[in-house]
Amino acid sequence: MSETPDSAVHAVRTYIEQHRETFLGDLAEWLRIPSVSAQPERAGDVRRSAEWLAAHLAGTGFPTVEVWETPGAPAVFAEWPSEDPDAPTVLVYGHHDVQPAAREDGWRTEPFEPTVIDGRMYARGAADDKGQVFFHTLGVRAHLAATGRTTPAVRLKLLIEGEEESGSPHFRALVEEHAGRLAADAVIVSDTGMWSETTPTVCTGMRGVADCEITFHGPDQDIHSGSFGGAVPNPATVAGRVVAALHDAHERVAIPGFYDGVTELTEAERALVAELPFDEAAWLRTAKSHGTLGEAGFSTLERVWARPTAEVNGIGGGYQGPGGKTIVPASAQLKLSFRLVAGQDPATIERAVRDWLAGLVPAGIRYEIAFGAPTRPCLTPLGHPALTALAGAMSRAFDGATVRYTREGGSGPAADLQDVLGAPVLFLGISVPSDGWHAPDEKIELDLLMKGVETTAYLWGDLPAALHDAQR
């Protein structure tokens, strides 16, 4: 006899409540490991974090758990097959490395000694991303307990990397190397957040990024501006002209071909964005800024979620000390970054930037331009059945609340999974803006963390039908 929705919810919540304290104690133990991938002296701690997670996943019930080596930090892979022969395969992505943190940065508590205050757990990694990885461990057990199953309703795989906070330099190669083991019908990324505590949301896309550094060379050394200024090209002036040429009067990126292929927002998508309770004044306070500015014809949220951008991250050259120094400097530098949206290819953008720059630099100026490793954009189609299932599972966890849709303005390695595995990517996160990712006093709301557990407990049972519908 199948359970009614109400009895299923009761069974899931009862199991979660019975195991909540043990779950939080285990999470605190993991958070005590300072797995800071950006600090070489913490390499041993990053490895210890991977080994701790592997042991815990084995204890959770995953019959296959492996630590995968990379040229950098290790990743963790786990797999739990389903007894159902036609069960779809779902891969969960997250990361176990964290940002640097020290008490002197402004923390009120020790960043690697988890502290619970007023229903919040404060620790580095509590929200980004250990807490959001960890809710899957209790979620799958609640799924089994509530359904009476001995294996999940999906073939469940986890890939938890150890270098996300260092730019995931070896992640794509890792995915390509193990593409057969990682093959999936859908990917769940739990490294995002929700709009607010009272507005549950599902992220449907992340922007990509391409960044570059440009160095301009003029004279072979700094020279006297009275003797030579006005008669030889000045690299600092050229850098300024390049920056001025980056946007037109409507704040559109002026690089020819930059918008080619951009997937434009539909009117339905714009309407969904407009439904969100956005307070621009509060947003500006969070941004520590005093006014909005961006591409004409788009709202603030549309600009940061669904439009490509070009930003000057740094500009320098010439004398920067006190007082005057009348010179033509020998060199100047620019750092630029480009956030990309669905339909844009980082390699195409790089070629466009190089061609644009070549047409701006005058004779007598030599320059070098170097691009970093790009991240591709990622977008989940709003009509995908698996997205509907995810929103439905989250709605049940939030007592029937309407689940709305957002995007993320930042970037991550999700597109590598989408590209290599050819599977749709779905985003499941329960962190909220006040959690303070990368900042002092990072925390996770414990009740919301349990909502993440609950969402996954429902999701594994709902996804098989949704993914079979998607394949028809």
C-alpha positions in Angstrom: 0.0 0.0 0.0 1.5 3.3 -1.0 1.8 6.2 1.4 -0.3 9.3 1.1 1.7 12.6 0.6 0.9 13.6 4.2 2.1 10.3 5.7 5.3 10.4 3.6 6.0 13.9 4.9 5.4 12.8 8.4 7.7 9.8 8.0 10.5 11.9 6.5 10.2 14.6 9.2 10.1 12.1 12.0 13.3 10.4 10.8 15.1 13.7 10.3 14.1 14.9 13.8 15.3 11.6 15.4 18.7 11.9 13.8 19.2 15.7 13.8 21.5 16.0 16.7 23.8 13.2 15.5 23.8 14.7 12.0 24.8 18.2 13.4 27.5 16.7 15.6 29.0 14.9 12.6 28.9 18.1 10.5 30.6 20.0 13.3 33.4 17.3 13.3 33.9 17.8 9.6 33.9 21.6 9.8 36.7 21.4 12.3 39.0 20.3 9.5 40.5 23.5 8.0 40.4 22.3 4.4 41.7 25.6 2.8 42.8 24.6 -0.7 44.3 28.0 -1.4 46.9 27.6 1.3 49.7 25.1 0.5 50.4 24.5 4.2 46.8 23.2 4.5 47.2 20.5 1.8 47.3 17.8 4.5 44.0 19.2 6.0 42.3 19.1 2.6 43.3 15.5 2.2 42.1 14.8 5.7 38.8 16.4 4.9 38.4 14.1 1.8 39.3 11.0 3.8 36.8 12.0 6.6 34.0 12.5 4.1 34.8 9.2 2.3 34.6 7.3 5.7 31.3 9.0 6.5 29.7 8.2 3.2 30.7 4.6 3.6 29.1 4.7 7.0 26.0 6.2 5.5 25.6 3.2 3.3 27.2 4.0 0.0 28.7 0.7 -1.1 31.3 2.4 -3.4 33.4 5.2 -2.0 36.7 6.3 -3.5 39.2 9.2 -3.0 40.2 10.4 -6.5 43.6 12.0 -6.9 44.3 15.1 -9.0 47.5 17.1 -9.5 46.1 19.2 -6.7 43.7 18.3 -4.0 41.7 15.1 -3.9 38.1 14.6 -4.7 35.6 12.1 -3.3 33.4 9.8 -5.4 30.6 7.7 -4.0 27.9 5.5 -5.7 24.8 3.8 -4.4 23.1 1.7 -7.1 19.3 1.2 -7.1 17.6 -2.2 -7.0 15.3 -0.9 -9.7 16.8 -1.9 -13.1 15.4 1.1 -15.0 16.2 3.6 -12.3 17.8 6.8 -13.7 21.2 8.0 -12.5 21.7 11.2 -10.6 25.1 12.8 -9.8 25.4 15.2 -6.9 28.2 17.8 -7.1 29.7 19.9 -4.3 33.1 20.7 -2.8 34.8 20.1 0.5 37.5 22.8 0.4 36.8 26.1 2.0 38.0 29.7 1.9 40.8 30.9 4.2 39.6 32.1 7.7 41.2 33.5 10.8 39.9 35.0 14.0 41.7 38.2 13.3 39.7 38.7 10.1 36.8 39.8 12.2 35.2 36.5 13.3 33.4 36.6 16.6 34.1 32.9 17.1 36.8 30.6 16.1 36.2 29.9 12.4 37.1 26.2 12.6 35.4 25.5 15.9 31.7 25.3 15.0 29.5 27.3 17.4 25.7 27.2 17.5 24.0 30.5 18.5 20.2 31.1 18.1 19.7 28.3 15.7 22.6 29.1 13.5 25.9 27.2 13.2 28.9 29.5 12.7 32.0 28.0 11.0 34.0 28.3 7.8 32.3 26.0 5.3 29.0 25.8 7.2 27.2 27.1 4.1 29.9 27.0 1.4 29.9 24.1 0.9 30.2 21.4 3.6 26.8 22.0 5.1 25.1 21.8 1.7 27.1 18.7 0.7 26.3 17.1 4.1 22.5 17.4 3.9 22.6 14.7 1.2 23.9 12.1 3.7 20.8 12.4 6.0 18.5 13.0 3.1 19.1 9.6 1.4 18.7 7.8 4.7 15.4 9.6 5.3 14.3 8.7 1.8 15.0 5.0 2.5 13.4 5.1 6.0 10.2 6.8 4.7 9.8 4.5 1.7 10.9 1.2 3.2 13.5 0.8 0.5 16.9 -0.7 0.9 18.4 1.2 -2.0 17.6 4.7 -3.4 15.0 5.1 -6.1 17.7 6.5 -8.3 21.3 5.3 -8.9 22.9 8.0 -6.7 26.4 9.2 -7.3 28.4 12.0 -5.5 31.4 13.9 -6.7 32.8 16.3 -4.1 35.9 18.1 -5.3 38.6 19.7 -3.2 39.7 22.7 -5.3 36.6 24.8 -6.0 37.7 27.6 -3.9 41.0 27.7 -5.9 39.2 27.9 -9.2 38.8 24.1 -9.9 42.0 24.0 -12.0 41.9 20.2 -12.4 38.2 19.6 -12.3 37.4 19.3 -16.0 40.3 16.9 -16.6 39.0 14.8 -13.6 35.5 14.7 -15.1 36.9 13.8 -18.5 39.1 11.1 -17.1 36.2 9.5 -15.2 33.4 10.4 -17.6 32.2 6.7 -17.8 32.0 6.4 -14.0 30.2 9.8 -13.7 27.6 9.2 -16.5 24.3 10.5 -15.3 20.8 11.4 -16.5 20.9 14.6 -14.4 23.3 16.5 -12.2 22.3 18.1 -8.9 24.6 21.0 -7.9 24.4 21.9 -4.2 26.6 24.9 -4.1 24.0 27.7 -4.5 21.4 29.4 -2.3 17.9 30.6 -1.9 16.4 34.1 -2.2 15.6 34.3 1.6 14.4 32.3 4.6 10.8 33.0 3.6 11.0 32.8 -0.2 12.2 29.3 -1.3 13.8 29.4 -4.7 15.6 27.2 -7.2 18.5 28.5 -9.1 18.3 27.8 -12.9 21.6 29.2 -14.2 25.1 30.4 -13.5 27.2 32.7 -15.6 30.5 31.8 -17.0 33.6 33.9 -16.8 36.7 34.7 -18.9 39.4 37.0 -17.5 42.6 38.5 -18.8 45.6 40.6 -17.9 47.0 43.1 -20.3 50.4 44.8 -20.0 51.3 47.7 -22.2 54.9 48.7 -22.9 56.0 52.1 -24.1 59.4 53.6 -23.5 62.1 51.2 -22.4 62.1 53.1 -19.1 60.2 55.9 -17.4 61.2 59.1 -19.2 60.8 62.9 -18.6 57.3 64.1 -19.6 58.7 67.6 -20.4 61.3 66.4 -22.8 59.4 63.6 -24.4 55.7 63.9 -23.4 53.3 64.6 -26.3 55.8 63.1 -28.8 55.8 59.4 -27.8 52.9 57.1 -26.9 52.1 56.8 -23.3 51.1 53.2 -22.2 49.0 54.6 -19.2 47.0 56.7 -21.6 46.5 53.7 -23.9 45.2 51.7 -20.9 42.8 54.5 -20.1 41.5 54.6 -23.7 41.0 50.8 -23.7 38.9 51.1 -20.5 36.9 54.0 -22.0 36.2 51.9 -25.1 34.9 48.9 -23.2 31.3 50.2 -23.0 29.1 52.4 -25.1 26.8 55.2 -23.9 24.1 52.6 -23.0 26.5 50.5 -20.9 26.6 47.8 -23.4 29.9 46.0 -24.0 31.3 47.6 -27.1 33.5 44.7 -28.3 32.3 43.6 -31.7 30.7 40.2 -31.6 30.4 40.1 -27.8 26.7 39.5 -27.8 26.7 37.0 -30.6 24.7 33.8 -29.6 23.4 35.2 -26.3 20.3 33.4 -25.1 17.9 36.2 -24.5 15.5 36.3 -21.6 12.0 35.4 -22.6 9.1 37.5 -21.5 8.0 34.6 -19.2 11.4 34.6 -17.6 11.4 38.3 -17.1 8.0 38.0 -15.4 9.3 35.4 -13.0 12.3 37.6 -12.1 9.9 40.5 -11.5 7.8 38.4 -9.1 10.7 38.2 -6.6 10.4 40.6 -3.6 13.4 42.7 -4.6 14.4 45.7 -2.5 16.9 47.7 -4.5 17.8 50.0 -1.6 18.6 47.0 0.6 20.5 45.4 -2.3 22.6 48.5 -2.7 23.4 48.5 1.0 24.6 44.9 0.7 26.6 45.9 -2.4 28.2 48.8 -0.3 27.3 51.0 -3.3 25.4 54.2 -3.8 23.6 53.8 -7.1 22.8 51.3 -9.8 24.3 51.4 -13.3 24.2 48.8 -16.1 23.0 47.8 -19.5 20.0 49.9 -20.6 16.7 48.1 -20.9 17.3 45.6 -18.1 16.5 45.5 -14.4 19.2 45.1 -11.7 18.4 41.4 -11.2 18.4 40.7 -15.0 21.8 42.5 -15.3 23.5 40.3 -12.6 21.8 37.0 -13.5 21.2 36.9 -17.2 23.2 39.5 -19.0 26.9 39.3 -20.0 29.2 41.9 -18.6 32.7 43.4 -18.8 34.4 44.7 -15.7 37.7 46.5 -15.0 39.2 44.6 -12.0 42.4 46.6 -11.8 44.3 49.3 -13.6 47.8 50.5 -12.8 50.9 52.1 -14.2 53.3 54.9 -13.7 54.1 56.7 -10.4 51.7 56.0 -7.5 53.7 57.6 -4.6 53.2 60.8 -2.8 53.7 64.1 -4.6 54.3 64.5 -8.3 56.7 62.7 -10.7 56.4 64.1 -14.2 57.1 61.0 -16.4 55.9 59.0 -19.3 55.7 55.6 -17.6 57.4 52.6 -19.2 54.4 50.3 -18.7 50.8 50.0 -17.6 48.5 47.1 -16.7 44.8 46.2 -16.9 42.9 43.3 -15.5 39.5 42.6 -17.1 36.9 40.0 -16.6 33.9 39.0 -18.6 30.8 37.3 -17.2 29.2 35.2 -19.8 25.6 33.8 -20.2 24.1 30.8 -22.0 24.9 30.9 -25.7 28.4 32.5 -25.3 31.6 30.5 -25.8 34.7 31.6 -23.8 37.0 30.8 -26.7 34.9 33.0 -29.0 35.0 35.8 -26.5 38.7 35.5 -26.1 39.2 35.9 -29.9 36.8 38.9 -30.0 38.7 40.6 -27.2 42.1 40.0 -28.8 40.8 41.4 -32.2 39.2 44.4 -30.5 42.4 45.2 -28.5 44.6 44.9 -31.6 42.5 47.7 -33.3 42.9 50.1 -30.3 46.6 49.9 -29.6 48.7 52.6 -31.5 52.1 52.1 -33.1 54.9 52.4 -30.6 53.1 50.4 -27.9 53.8 46.8 -27.4 51.5 44.6 -25.3 50.8 41.2 -24.0 47.4 39.7 -23.1 47.0 36.5 -21.1 43.7 34.8 -20.4 43.1 32.6 -17.4 41.2 29.3 -17.4 37.6 30.1 -18.4 34.4 28.8 -16.9 31.4 28.2 -19.2 27.9 29.4 -18.4 25.2 26.9 -17.4 21.4 27.1 -17.8 18.5 24.8 -16.8 15.5 25.0 -19.2 12.5 26.2 -17.2 10.3 23.5 -18.8 12.5 20.5 -17.9 10.5 17.9 -16.0 13.4 17.3 -13.6 13.3 21.0 -12.6 9.6 20.7 -12.0 10.3 17.7 -9.7 12.9 19.6 -7.8 10.6 22.6 -7.2 7.9 20.2 -6.1 10.1 18.5 -3.6 11.3 21.8 -2.2 7.7 23.0 -2.0 6.7 19.9 0.1 9.7 20.6 2.4 8.5 24.2 2.8 4.9 23.2 3.6 3.4 23.9 0.2 5.1 27.3 -0.4 5.4 28.5 -4.0 9.0 27.9 -5.1 10.3 30.7 -7.4 13.2 30.7 -9.8 16.5 32.7 -9.6 19.9 32.6 -11.3 23.3 33.2 -9.9 25.5 36.1 -11.1 28.7 34.2 -10.2 30.4 31.2 -11.8 31.3 27.7 -11.0 32.3 24.4 -12.6 28.8 23.1 -13.2 29.0 23.7 -16.9 32.0 21.3 -17.1 29.7 18.5 -15.9 27.0 19.6 -18.4 29.5 19.7 -21.3 31.3 16.5 -20.6 28.4 14.3 -19.4 25.7 15.8 -21.6 23.3 15.8 -18.7 21.0 18.6 -17.5 22.2 20.5 -14.4 19.8 21.3 -11.6 20.7 23.5 -8.6 19.6 22.6 -5.1 20.8 25.0 -2.4 19.2 26.2 0.9 21.8 28.8 1.9 20.6 32.4 2.2 22.4 35.7 1.6 23.0 36.4 5.3 25.1 33.2 5.5 28.2 35.2 4.6 30.0 33.1 2.1 33.7 33.9 2.1 33.2 36.4 4.9 33.8 36.5 8.6 31.1 34.8 10.7 29.9 32.4 7.9 27.0 30.4 9.2 24.1 28.1 8.2 20.5 28.4 9.4 19.9 25.0 11.0 16.2 24.8 10.2 16.9 25.6 6.6 19.6 22.9 6.6 17.0 20.4 7.6 14.8 21.7 4.8 17.6 20.7 2.4 17.7 17.3 4.0 13.9 17.0 3.6 13.9 18.2 0.0 16.4 15.5 -1.1 14.4 12.8 0.8 11.4 13.6 -1.5 13.4 14.3 -4.6 15.0 10.9 -5.0 11.5 9.4 -5.1 10.1 12.0 -7.5 12.9 12.2 -10.1 12.6 8.8 -11.8 9.2 9.6 -13.3 10.4 13.1 -14.2 13.6 11.9 -16.0 11.7 9.2 -17.8 9.3 11.9 -19.1 12.3 14.0 -20.2 13.6 11.1 -22.3 10.4 10.6 -24.2 
